[in-house]
Amino acid sequence: MLGRGRVRPVPWRNRLYRSRIRSGAGMETFVQRNREALQEHIRHHRHIHVVMGNEACDLDSTVSAMALAHYLAQTSPDPTAFIPVLNIPRSELPLRTETTFLLRDHGIPSASLICRDEIDLDGLHRAGILTLTLVDHNVLPRTDAALEDAVVEVLDHRPLERPRGCPVTVALVGSCATLVTERMAQGPPGVLDRTTAALLHATIILDSINLSPAAGKVTPRDVACVSLLEERFPDLPDRDTLFRTLQTAKFDVSGLSTEQMLRKDLKVLSGDELVLAISAIYVGLEAFLHRPGLLQDLDAFCQAQGYMGLVAMIVPYNESQELSRQLMVYSQHQNLRSAVCRALEEATAPALHLQPIPTPWSCITAYNQGNALASRKKVLPILKAALAAPGAAMGGPEEEVVPPPTPMNSLVEESPLAQAVPPICPHDVLERVSRIAVGQPPGSPK
């Protein structure tokens, strides 16, 4: 694990490393060659090392995967293809507006990136040619359980959820890109090119809310890495200007449908029978509630994905950078909606200080969140604990968004389709919720 304190470069004497650095390509060329390198290694049955972020695939996950893969490609003596993979289907990429903006601004076309539905990780693993590094998360979802023994390293800025038998770098910093920057700063001279530095710099600035202590996310290590990048590349953009530009791009939902807004920044909690969507919405609550056809869109979104309800954290964008949050709970099932609201209202770690807001519909409950420092990352454990508690409205572990089956036109041929999900009887689900609401255990007799 990387130590705390000042980031200092480590001397490198290996001539092989230095020769690779001198002949290494910049980030733009590295990304553009990824697809060709992947196909060549598949054809010749050569080792492939995938670096992959989490299934939210925000800017931090994307840039951390790209930068670390680029670093490994330059410093590893092995003839391995190091491939950053965006852990979302290709159709989801346009929803990551700040990501597509930043990459386009640095000459990296989206078409060069490899998305999760364009590579058959299970097939590569069965073929014995896959290793995997996780960035910005440290546990694979149950749907990827078969890939667990392919994981050879983890870098994350969240607490480690379970012990691992591989190298782990975990630190509670504001951005996973900070940990990647520290790794690259300790590498051989020349490994950090200007484009990679700019991507890391922008990511840390955005994730830490422009290094603002008031936002409760920044740490001294984030500040140290931003300073280091600016010292090495003095022409990096001004922090304030960069943050405002990225914020504008991130919260630009113009032209997005309600369904796309809900999918833009989505996590999912699932139990044995109930599934709850958790979305971040970047417009004000009043504007969102007055979107034409909102109830029909919410119902269609939940029904299409099998969600019994939705919790939306409203983070309206404003140029004054004043942080405010609101919460919206939607479900057509009153017992479920009441259970979720009760968990949020009674939370103490942290307390959310919720203030009810009237809404036009009985199926939607909304709040002003007095504790604006409680981000979605801090609200998720509240809901997760509620799911695991005896008599909870929803039981079972957290499960991230399930990626779609790998298509047959994948870079690995004959990729299998995902197995069908067992059917769930709506009557049984609603009966379970009703029992919980009146305090009966789910399996107790009437």
Backbone hydrogen bonds in HBPLUS format (Angstrom, degrees):
<---DONOR---> <-ACCEPTOR-->    atom                        ^
c    i                          cat <-CA-CA->   ^        H-A-AA   ^      H-
h    n   atom  resd res      DA  || num        DHA   H-A  angle D-A-AA Bond
n    s   type  num  typ     dist DA aas  dist angle  dist       angle   num
A0018-ARG N   A0014-ASN O   3.19 MM   4  6.56 163.8  2.22 151.9 156.0     1
A0019-SER N   A0015-ARG O   2.88 MM   4  6.08 157.1  1.93 152.4 157.9     2
A0020-ARG N   A0016-LEU O   3.03 MM   4  6.22 151.3  2.11 146.6 154.4     3
A0021-ILE N   A0017-TYR O   2.94 MM   4  6.26 152.3  2.02 151.3 159.2     4
A0022-ARG N   A0018-ARG O   3.03 MM   4  6.28 159.9  2.07 147.5 152.3     5
A0023-SER N   A0019-SER O   3.16 MM   4  6.31 152.3  2.24 141.5 148.1     6
A0024-GLY N   A0020-ARG O   2.82 MM   4  5.65 109.6  2.32 135.9 152.9     7
A0024-GLY N   A0021-ILE O   3.19 MM   3  4.92 149.7  2.28  94.3 103.4     8
A0030-PHE N   A0026-GLY O   2.92 MM   4  6.09 164.3  1.94 158.2 163.5     9
A0031-VAL N   A0027-MET O   2.96 MM   4  6.13 168.2  1.97 160.4 161.1    10
A0032-GLN N   A0028-GLU O   3.10 MM   4  6.30 161.8  2.14 147.2 152.7    11
A0033-ARG N   A0029-THR O   3.03 MM   4  6.17 137.0  2.22 147.3 157.4    12
A0034-ASN N   A0031-VAL O   3.10 MM   3  5.17 155.1  2.17 103.8 111.6    13
A0037-ALA N   A0033-ARG O   2.92 MM   4  6.08 162.3  1.95 158.0 163.7    14
A0038-LEU N   A0034-ASN O   2.82 MM   4  6.04 158.6  1.86 157.2 163.1    15
A0039-GLN N   A0035-ARG O   3.02 MM   4  6.25 167.5  2.04 150.5 153.3    16
A0040-GLU N   A0036-GLU O   2.98 MM   4  6.16 158.8  2.03 148.9 154.9    17
A0041-HIS N   A0037-ALA O   3.02 MM   4  6.20 160.3  2.06 148.6 153.5    18
A0042-ILE N   A0038-LEU O   2.98 MM   4  6.22 150.0  2.08 148.9 157.6    19
A0043-ARG N   A0039-GLN O   2.97 MM   4  6.18 162.4  2.00 149.2 153.8    20
A0044-HIS N   A0040-GLU O   3.06 MM   4  6.27 155.6  2.13 147.3 153.5    21
A0046-ARG N   A0041-HIS O   2.77 MM   5  4.71 167.7  1.79 143.4 147.3    22
A0045-HIS N   A0042-ILE O   3.22 MM   3  4.99 162.1  2.26  99.8 104.8    23
A0081-ALA N   A0047-HIS O   3.32 MM  34  6.68 169.6  2.33 148.1 149.2    24
A0048-ILE N   A0129-ILE O   2.70 MM  81  5.83 163.7  1.73 167.6 169.7    25
A0131-THR N   A0048-ILE O   3.03 MM  83  6.47 147.6  2.14 153.9 158.8    26
A0049-HIS N   A0081-ALA O   2.81 MM  32  5.99 169.6  1.83 157.5 161.2    27
A0083-ILE N   A0049-HIS O   2.85 MM  34  6.14 158.9  1.90 149.6 156.7    28
A0050-VAL N   A0131-THR O   2.94 MM  81  6.33 156.9  1.99 162.5 156.2    29
A0133-THR N   A0050-VAL O   2.87 MM  83  6.29 160.4  1.91 160.3 165.7    30
A0051-VAL N   A0083-ILE O   2.92 MM  32  6.09 158.6  1.97 138.4 143.2    31
A0085-VAL N   A0051-VAL O   2.95 MM  34  6.18 159.1  1.99 154.9 157.1    32
A0052-MET N   A0133-THR O   3.00 MM  81  6.37 165.2  2.02 172.0 174.0    33
A0135-VAL N   A0052-MET O   3.03 MM  83  6.02 162.5  2.06 139.9 141.7    34
A0057-CYS N   A0054-ASN O   3.14 MM   3  5.54 137.5  2.33 105.8 116.2    35
A0062-THR N   A0058-ASP O   3.05 MM   4  6.27 165.7  2.07 157.5 161.8    36
A0063-VAL N   A0059-LEU O   2.90 MM   4  5.97 175.6  1.90 157.6 158.6    37
A0064-SER N   A0060-ASP O   2.93 MM   4  5.80 157.7  1.98 144.7 152.0    38
A0065-ALA N   A0061-SER O   3.10 MM   4  6.10 157.9  2.15 139.8 145.5    39
A0066-MET N   A0062-THR O   3.01 MM   4  6.26 164.0  2.04 151.0 155.7    40
A0067-ALA N   A0063-VAL O   2.81 MM   4  5.88 172.3  1.82 155.6 158.2    41
A0068-LEU N   A0064-SER O   3.01 MM   4  5.96 164.8  2.03 144.8 149.7    42
A0069-ALA N   A0065-ALA O   3.04 MM   4  6.00 160.3  2.08 143.6 149.6    43
A0070-HIS N   A0066-MET O   2.98 MM   4  6.12 157.5  2.04 146.4 152.9    44
A0071-TYR N   A0067-ALA O   2.92 MM   4  6.14 156.2  1.98 146.4 153.1    45
A0072-LEU N   A0068-LEU O   2.87 MM   4  6.12 165.0  1.89 154.0 157.5    46
A0073-ALA N   A0069-ALA O   2.90 MM   4  6.06 155.3  1.96 146.8 153.9    47
A0074-GLN N   A0070-HIS O   3.16 MM   4  6.38 140.7  2.32 141.0 150.3    48
A0074-GLN N   A0071-TYR O   3.13 MM   3  5.26 128.4  2.41  97.3 110.5    49
A0075-THR N   A0071-TYR O   3.04 MM   4  6.23 142.8  2.18 148.4 158.9    50
A0076-SER N   A0072-LEU O   2.91 MM   4  5.50 145.9  2.03 150.7 152.4    51
A0080-THR N   A0078-ASP O   2.85 MM   2  5.42 138.4  2.02 102.5  90.5    52
A0086-LEU N   A0114-ILE O   2.92 MM  28  6.22 166.0  1.94 156.9 160.1    53
A0088-ILE N   A0086-LEU O   2.81 MM   2  5.64 142.5  1.95  96.5  90.7    54
A0116-ARG N   A0086-LEU O   2.86 MM  30  5.86 120.3  2.23 170.9 171.1    55
A0116-ARG N   A0088-ILE O   2.98 MM  28  5.25 139.2  2.15 138.5 140.8    56
A0092-GLU N   A0089-PRO O   2.98 MM   3  5.52 153.5  2.05 115.6 123.4    57
A0093-LEU N   A0090-ARG O   3.16 MM   3  5.51 149.9  2.25 109.3 117.5    58
A0095-LEU N   A0092-GLU O   3.01 MM   3  5.61 148.0  2.11 117.8 127.1    59
A0096-ARG N   A0093-LEU O   2.97 MM   3  5.50 157.0  2.02 119.1 126.0    60
A0099-THR N   A0096-ARG O   3.07 MM   3  5.38 122.1  2.42 103.9 118.5    61
A0100-THR N   A0096-ARG O   3.00 MM   4  6.32 168.7  2.02 165.4 167.3    62
A0101-PHE N   A0097-THR O   3.01 MM   4  6.00 153.9  2.08 139.8 147.6    63
A0102-LEU N   A0098-GLU O   3.03 MM   4  6.09 166.4  2.05 140.9 144.6    64
A0103-LEU N   A0099-THR O   2.98 MM   4  6.15 173.2  1.98 160.5 162.5    65
A0104-ARG N   A0100-THR O   3.00 MM   4  5.94 159.7  2.04 140.7 147.1    66
A0105-ASP N   A0101-PHE O   2.90 MM   4  6.05 151.6  1.98 147.4 155.8    67
A0106-HIS N   A0103-LEU O   3.05 MM   3  5.20 141.7  2.20 100.2 111.4    68
A0108-ILE N   A0103-LEU O   2.88 MM   5  5.04 165.2  1.91 146.1 143.1    69
A0107-GLY N   A0104-ARG O   3.14 MM   3  5.14 161.2  2.18 111.0 109.8    70
A0112-SER N   A0109-PRO O   3.04 MM   3  5.68 156.3  2.10 116.5 123.2    71
A0113-LEU N   A0110-SER O   3.06 MM   3  5.52 151.4  2.14 112.8 120.8    72
A0118-GLU N   A0115-CYS O   2.95 MM   3  5.41 158.0  2.00 119.8 123.1    73
A0124-LEU N   A0120-ASP O   3.00 MM   4  6.31 159.7  2.04 153.8 159.5    74
A0125-HIS N   A0121-LEU O   2.88 MM   4  6.05 153.8  1.95 147.9 155.5    75
A0126-ARG N   A0122-ASP O   2.89 MM   4  6.14 160.9  1.92 151.4 156.3    76
A0127-ALA N   A0123-GLY O   2.99 MM   4  6.16 141.7  2.14 139.0 149.7    77
A0129-ILE N   A0124-LEU O   3.19 MM   5  5.78 168.8  2.21 161.6 158.9    78
A0128-GLY N   A0125-HIS O   2.93 MM   3  5.06 153.6  2.00 103.3 112.0    79
A0132-LEU N   A0150-ALA O   2.84 MM  18  5.51 148.0  1.94 143.7 137.5    80
A0152-VAL N   A0132-LEU O   2.83 MM  20  5.89 158.1  1.88 155.8 160.0    81
A0134-LEU N   A0153-GLU O   3.04 MM  19  6.45 159.0  2.09 153.9 153.0    82
A0155-LEU N   A0134-LEU O   2.88 MM  21  6.28 157.9  1.93 160.0 167.5    83
A0136-ASP N   A0155-LEU O   2.89 MM  19  6.35 135.1  2.10 147.3 159.1    84
A0144-ASP N   A0141-PRO O   2.88 MM   3  5.49 155.7  1.94 118.3 126.0    85
A0145-ALA N   A0142-ARG O   3.10 MM   3  4.96 160.5  2.14 112.5 110.8    86
A0147-LEU N   A0144-ASP O   2.90 MM   3  5.57 159.6  1.94 122.2 128.8    87
A0148-GLU N   A0145-ALA O   3.14 MM   3  5.49 169.0  2.15 115.5 118.9    88
A0150-ALA N   A0147-LEU O   2.88 MM   3  5.33 158.9  1.92 118.0 124.7    89
A0151-VAL N   A0148-GLU O   3.14 MM   3  5.61 162.7  2.18 114.0 119.2    90
A0154-VAL N   A0167-PRO O   3.08 MM  13  6.54 143.8  2.22 149.2 159.5    91
A0169-THR N   A0154-VAL O   2.81 MM  15  6.10 159.7  1.85 154.1 161.2    92
A0156-ASP N   A0169-THR O   2.96 MM  13  6.46 157.9  2.01 159.8 165.1    93
A0171-ALA N   A0156-ASP O   3.19 MM  15  6.76 151.3  2.28 149.4 156.8    94
A0173-VAL N   A0171-ALA O   2.85 MM   2  5.62 135.5  2.05 106.2  92.5    95
A0178-THR N   A0175-SER O   3.08 MM   3  5.45 148.3  2.19 104.7 113.4    96
A0179-LEU N   A0176-CYS O   2.96 MM   3  5.34 122.6  2.30 106.8 119.9    97
A0180-VAL N   A0176-CYS O   3.19 MM   4  6.63 153.1  2.26 148.8 156.8    98
A0181-THR N   A0177-ALA O   2.88 MM   4  6.03 155.9  1.94 144.5 151.2    99
A0182-GLU N   A0178-THR O   2.96 MM   4  6.23 156.5  2.02 147.1 153.3   100
A0183-ARG N   A0179-LEU O   3.05 MM   4  6.30 155.7  2.11 141.7 148.1   101
A0184-MET N   A0180-VAL O   2.94 MM   4  6.23 163.8  1.97 153.6 157.5   102
A0185-ALA N   A0181-THR O   2.84 MM   4  6.00 151.7  1.92 150.2 158.3   103
A0186-GLN N   A0182-GLU O   3.23 MM   4  6.41 133.5  2.46 139.6 149.9   104
A0186-GLN N   A0183-ARG O   3.18 MM   3  5.34 137.9  2.37  99.0 110.4   105
A0187-GLY N   A0184-MET O   3.03 MM   3  4.99 159.1  2.07 103.4 109.3   106
A0191-VAL N   A0188-PRO O   3.34 MM   3  6.00 157.4  2.39 140.7 139.9   107
A0197-ALA N   A0193-ASP O   3.01 MM   4  6.21 161.2  2.04 152.3 158.2   108
A0198-ALA N   A0194-ARG O   2.89 MM   4  6.11 153.9  1.96 147.6 154.7   109
A0199-LEU N   A0195-THR O   2.98 MM   4  6.28 154.0  2.05 150.1 156.7   110
A0200-LEU N   A0196-THR O   2.98 MM   4  6.23 166.0  2.00 154.6 158.0   111
A0201-HIS N   A0197-ALA O   2.85 MM   4  5.91 163.9  1.87 150.8 156.1   112
A0202-ALA N   A0198-ALA O   2.99 MM   4  6.06 164.6  2.02 144.9 148.8   113
A0203-THR N   A0199-LEU O   3.03 MM   4  6.16 155.2  2.10 144.1 151.2   114
A0204-ILE N   A0200-LEU O   3.02 MM   4  6.24 167.2  2.03 158.1 159.9   115
A0205-ILE N   A0201-HIS O   3.09 MM   4  6.24 161.8  2.12 148.4 153.9   116
A0206-LEU N   A0202-ALA O   2.96 MM   4  6.16 161.4  1.99 148.6 153.4   117
A0207-ASP N   A0203-THR O   2.85 MM   4  5.98 171.0  1.86 155.6 158.6   118
A0208-SER N   A0204-ILE O   3.00 MM   4  5.92 154.6  2.06 146.2 152.0   119
A0210-ASN N   A0205-ILE O   2.69 MM   5  4.57 162.8  1.72 163.5 158.3   120
A0209-ILE N   A0206-LEU O   3.23 MM   3  5.23 164.0  2.26 107.8 110.8   121
A0212-SER N   A0209-ILE O   3.16 MM   3  5.59 141.1  2.32 106.7 116.6   122
A0215-ALA N   A0212-SER O   3.18 MM   3  5.59 147.7  2.29 108.4 116.7   123
A0216-GLY N   A0213-PRO O   3.06 MM   3  5.44 154.5  2.13 110.1 117.9   124
A0222-ASP N   A0219-THR O   3.05 MM   3  5.35 126.1  2.35 106.0 119.1   125
A0223-VAL N   A0219-THR O   3.23 MM   4  6.63 162.0  2.26 155.5 159.9   126
A0224-ALA N   A0220-PRO O   2.90 MM   4  6.08 155.8  1.95 145.1 152.0   127
A0225-CYS N   A0221-ARG O   3.05 MM   4  6.20 153.4  2.13 142.3 148.4   128
A0226-VAL N   A0222-ASP O   3.04 MM   4  6.30 160.8  2.07 153.0 158.1   129
A0227-SER N   A0223-VAL O   3.00 MM   4  6.19 162.7  2.03 150.5 155.4   130
A0228-LEU N   A0224-ALA O   2.92 MM   4  6.11 153.7  1.99 142.4 150.0   131
A0229-LEU N   A0225-CYS O   2.98 MM   4  6.18 164.3  2.00 151.2 154.4   132
A0230-GLU N   A0226-VAL O   3.02 MM   4  6.22 157.8  2.07 147.9 154.2   133
A0231-GLU N   A0227-SER O   2.89 MM   4  6.08 143.9  2.02 145.4 155.5   134
A0232-ARG N   A0228-LEU O   3.05 MM   4  6.32 156.2  2.11 150.4 155.9   135
A0233-PHE N   A0229-LEU O   2.93 MM   4  6.01 147.4  2.04 144.5 153.9   136
A0236-LEU N   A0233-PHE O   3.09 MM   3  5.94 158.3  2.14 131.5 131.5   137
A0242-LEU N   A0238-ASP O   2.89 MM   4  6.01 165.0  1.92 158.4 163.3   138
A0243-PHE N   A0239-ARG O   2.85 MM   4  6.02 166.1  1.87 156.5 160.0   139
A0244-ARG N   A0240-ASP O   3.02 MM   4  6.21 168.8  2.04 151.7 154.7   140
A0245-THR N   A0241-THR O   2.99 MM   4  6.16 157.8  2.04 148.0 154.5   141
A0246-LEU N   A0242-LEU O   2.95 MM   4  6.18 164.2  1.97 155.8 159.5   142
A0247-GLN N   A0243-PHE O   2.81 MM   4  5.95 161.8  1.84 154.8 160.5   143
A0248-THR N   A0244-ARG O   2.99 MM   4  6.11 159.0  2.03 144.6 150.0   144
A0249-ALA N   A0245-THR O   3.04 MM   4  6.32 156.0  2.10 143.6 150.2   145
A0250-LYS N   A0246-LEU O   2.74 MM   4  5.94 158.0  1.79 152.4 159.0   146
A0251-PHE N   A0247-GLN O   2.96 MM   4  6.08 161.8  2.00 152.3 156.0   147
A0252-ASP N   A0249-ALA O   3.38 MM   3  5.18 162.1  2.41  98.1 102.6   148
A0256-LEU N   A0253-VAL O   2.99 MM   3  5.36 164.6  2.01 131.3 132.5   149
A0261-MET N   A0257-SER O   2.92 MM   4  6.21 153.8  1.99 151.0 158.7   150
A0262-LEU N   A0258-THR O   2.98 MM   4  6.24 153.0  2.05 149.8 156.6   151
A0263-ARG N   A0259-GLU O   3.07 MM   4  6.29 144.0  2.21 139.8 149.6   152
A0264-LYS N   A0260-GLN O   2.89 MM   4  5.88 126.8  2.18 141.0 154.4   153
A0280-ALA N   A0265-ASP O   2.98 MM  15  5.41 146.9  2.09 147.2 157.6   154
A0267-LYS N   A0278-ILE O   2.85 MM  11  5.08 155.9  1.91 145.0 153.2   155
A0278-ILE N   A0267-LYS O   2.76 MM  11  5.08 160.3  1.80 159.5 153.5   156
A0269-LEU N   A0276-LEU O   2.89 MM   7  5.21 169.3  1.90 159.7 162.3   157
A0276-LEU N   A0269-LEU O   2.78 MM   7  5.21 172.7  1.78 165.2 167.8   158
A0271-GLY N   A0274-LEU O   2.80 MM   3  5.26 156.1  1.86 161.6 168.6   159
A0272-ASP N   A0395-GLY O   2.95 MM 123  6.04 121.9  2.30 127.8 142.0   160
A0308-MET N   A0275-VAL O   2.78 MM  33  5.65 156.7  1.83 154.9 161.2   161
A0277-ALA N   A0309-GLY O   3.10 MM  32  6.40 169.6  2.12 148.1 145.9   162
A0311-VAL N   A0277-ALA O   2.81 MM  34  6.17 162.3  1.84 157.5 162.7   163
A0279-SER N   A0311-VAL O   2.91 MM  32  6.37 149.0  2.01 150.1 159.7   164
A0313-MET N   A0279-SER O   2.77 MM  34  6.24 159.1  1.82 163.7 168.4   165
A0281-ILE N   A0313-MET O   2.90 MM  32  6.07 165.4  1.92 147.7 150.7   166
A0315-VAL N   A0281-ILE O   2.80 MM  34  6.04 170.7  1.81 170.2 173.1   167
A0288-PHE N   A0284-GLY O   2.96 MM   4  6.22 156.3  2.02 151.9 159.4   168
A0289-LEU N   A0285-LEU O   2.82 MM   4  6.02 164.3  1.84 159.1 162.7   169
A0290-HIS N   A0286-GLU O   3.22 MM   4  6.33 134.0  2.44 138.6 149.3   170
A0291-ARG N   A0288-PHE O   3.15 MM   3  5.41 162.5  2.18 114.6 114.5   171
A0294-LEU N   A0291-ARG O   3.25 MM   3  5.47 133.1  2.48 145.1 135.4   172
A0297-ASP N   A0293-GLY O   2.95 MM   4  6.15 155.4  2.01 153.3 161.2   173
A0298-LEU N   A0294-LEU O   2.80 MM   4  6.09 160.3  1.83 161.3 166.8   174
A0299-ASP N   A0295-LEU O   2.93 MM   4  6.07 165.1  1.96 150.9 155.2   175
A0300-ALA N   A0296-GLN O   2.90 MM   4  6.03 160.2  1.94 145.0 151.0   176
A0301-PHE N   A0297-ASP O   2.89 MM   4  6.01 157.8  1.94 147.1 153.3   177
A0302-CYS N   A0298-LEU O   3.01 MM   4  6.21 168.2  2.03 151.8 154.4   178
A0303-GLN N   A0299-ASP O   2.91 MM   4  6.02 165.5  1.93 151.9 156.7   179
A0304-ALA N   A0300-ALA O   2.93 MM   4  5.91 160.0  1.97 145.7 151.3   180
A0305-GLN N   A0301-PHE O   3.32 MM   4  6.46 147.7  2.43 142.1 149.1   181
A0306-GLY N   A0302-CYS O   2.87 MM   4  5.77 118.0  2.27 142.1 157.7   182
A0307-TYR N   A0302-CYS O   2.82 MM   5  4.59 142.0  1.96 139.8 141.8   183
A0306-GLY N   A0303-GLN O   3.35 MM   3  5.06 146.8  2.47  92.8 102.2   184
A0310-LEU N   A0330-TYR O   2.79 MM  20  5.09 156.4  1.85 153.3 158.1   185
A0330-TYR N   A0310-LEU O   2.76 MM  20  5.09 172.3  1.77 160.9 163.5   186
A0312-ALA N   A0328-MET O   2.77 MM  16  5.03 164.1  1.80 151.2 156.8   187
A0328-MET N   A0312-ALA O   2.87 MM  16  5.03 147.3  1.98 146.5 155.0   188
A0314-ILE N   A0326-GLN O   2.67 MM  12  4.81 160.1  1.70 146.1 150.6   189
A0326-GLN N   A0314-ILE O   2.96 MM  12  4.81 146.8  2.07 135.3 143.1   190
A0321-GLN N   A0318-ASN O   3.02 MM   3  5.78 166.1  2.04 123.8 127.4   191
A0369-GLN N   A0325-ARG O   2.98 MM  44  5.41 161.3  2.02 144.5 141.8   192
A0327-LEU N   A0367-TYR O   2.99 MM  40  5.15 154.8  2.05 135.6 143.7   193
A0367-TYR N   A0327-LEU O   2.81 MM  40  5.15 149.2  1.91 152.8 156.9   194
A0329-VAL N   A0365-THR O   2.72 MM  36  5.13 166.8  1.73 159.5 164.1   195
A0365-THR N   A0329-VAL O   2.90 MM  36  5.13 162.1  1.93 148.3 153.9   196
A0331-SER N   A0363-CYS O   3.20 MM  32  5.64 158.0  2.25 154.6 161.3   197
A0337-ARG N   A0333-HIS O   3.01 MM   4  6.27 168.6  2.03 159.8 163.5   198
A0338-SER N   A0334-GLN O   2.85 MM   4  6.01 161.5  1.89 154.1 158.8   199
A0339-ALA N   A0335-ASN O   3.03 MM   4  6.20 154.6  2.10 143.0 149.7   200
A0340-VAL N   A0336-LEU O   3.02 MM   4  6.27 161.3  2.06 156.2 160.4   201
A0341-CYS N   A0337-ARG O   2.98 MM   4  6.17 166.7  2.00 151.1 155.2   202
A0342-ARG N   A0338-SER O   2.92 MM   4  6.03 156.8  1.98 146.1 152.5   203
A0343-ALA N   A0339-ALA O   3.13 MM   4  6.34 156.6  2.19 143.7 149.1   204
A0344-LEU N   A0340-VAL O   3.11 MM   4  6.43 157.3  2.17 151.5 157.4   205
A0345-GLU N   A0341-CYS O   2.85 MM   4  6.02 163.5  1.88 155.2 160.1   206
A0346-GLU N   A0342-ARG O   2.96 MM   4  5.98 154.9  2.02 148.7 154.4   207
A0347-ALA N   A0344-LEU O   3.46 MM   3  5.32 160.6  2.50  98.3 103.7   208
A0371-ASN N   A0352-LEU O   3.08 MM  19  5.05 165.8  2.10 135.7 132.1   209
A0370-GLY N   A0353-HIS O   2.87 MM  17  4.76 152.9  1.94 128.1 131.5   210
A0355-GLN N   A0368-ASN O   2.91 MM  13  5.05 150.7  1.99 146.2 153.9   211
A0368-ASN N   A0355-GLN O   2.83 MM  13  5.05 159.7  1.87 145.8 149.6   212
A0357-ILE N   A0366-ALA O   2.85 MM   9  5.25 156.0  1.90 136.4 132.6   213
A0364-ILE N   A0361-TRP O   3.36 MM   3  5.66 165.7  2.38 108.4 111.6   214
A0374-ALA N   A0371-ASN O   3.17 MM   3  5.81 165.5  2.19 116.8 121.3   215
A0378-LYS N   A0375-SER O   2.91 MM   3  5.27 134.3  2.12 104.7 117.1   216
A0379-VAL N   A0375-SER O   3.01 MM   4  6.37 135.8  2.21 143.2 156.6   217
A0379-VAL N   A0376-ARG O   3.08 MM   3  4.82 125.8  2.39  90.0 104.8   218
A0380-LEU N   A0376-ARG O   2.87 MM   4  5.97 154.6  1.94 156.2 159.9   219
A0382-ILE N   A0379-VAL O   2.99 MM   3  5.26 126.4  2.29 105.3 119.7   220
A0383-LEU N   A0379-VAL O   3.25 MM   4  6.69 156.8  2.30 156.0 161.7   221
A0384-LYS N   A0380-LEU O   2.77 MM   4  6.01 159.1  1.82 154.9 162.3   222
A0385-ALA N   A0381-PRO O   2.79 MM   4  5.85 157.5  1.84 144.0 148.9   223
A0386-ALA N   A0382-ILE O   3.07 MM   4  6.28 149.8  2.16 138.2 146.9   224
A0387-LEU N   A0383-LEU O   2.95 MM   4  6.26 144.3  2.08 145.1 154.6   225
A0388-ALA N   A0384-LYS O   3.13 MM   4  6.43 146.6  2.25 143.0 151.4   226
A0389-ALA N   A0385-ALA O   3.02 MM   4  6.08 127.8  2.30 144.2 156.6   227
A0392-ALA N   A0389-ALA O   2.96 MM   3  5.19 140.0  2.12 141.9 135.0   228
A0410-SER N   A0407-PRO O   3.16 MM   3  5.54 135.8  2.37 119.3 118.6   229
A0428-ASP N   A0425-CYS O   3.06 MM   3  5.40 118.2  2.46 106.3 120.4   230
A0429-VAL N   A0425-CYS O   3.16 MM   4  6.50 158.4  2.21 155.5 161.9   231
A0430-LEU N   A0426-PRO O   2.98 MM   4  6.18 170.2  1.99 157.3 158.8   232
A0431-GLU N   A0427-HIS O   2.93 MM   4  6.06 152.1  2.00 145.4 153.8   233
A0432-ARG N   A0428-ASP O   2.97 MM   4  6.15 150.9  2.05 142.8 150.4   234
A0433-VAL N   A0429-VAL O   3.03 MM   4  6.39 158.2  2.08 151.0 156.3   235
A0434-SER N   A0430-LEU O   2.95 MM   4  6.16 158.8  2.00 146.6 152.3   236
A0435-ARG N   A0431-GLU O   3.00 MM   4  6.24 156.9  2.05 148.1 153.6   237
A0436-ILE N   A0432-ARG O   3.04 MM   4  6.32 159.5  2.08 150.0 155.5   238
A0437-ALA N   A0433-VAL O   2.96 MM   4  6.19 157.8  2.01 151.0 156.9   239
A0438-VAL N   A0434-SER O   3.31 MM   4  6.59 139.7  2.49 142.4 150.9   240
A0438-VAL N   A0435-ARG O   3.26 MM   3  5.45 133.5  2.49  98.7 110.1   241
A0440-GLN N   A0435-ARG O   2.81 MM   5  5.00 149.4  1.90 157.2 148.3   242
A0439-GLY N   A0436-ILE O   2.95 MM   3  5.02 159.6  1.99 107.3 113.0   243
A0444-SER N   A0441-PRO O   3.11 MM   3  5.37 171.3  2.12 118.5 121.1   244
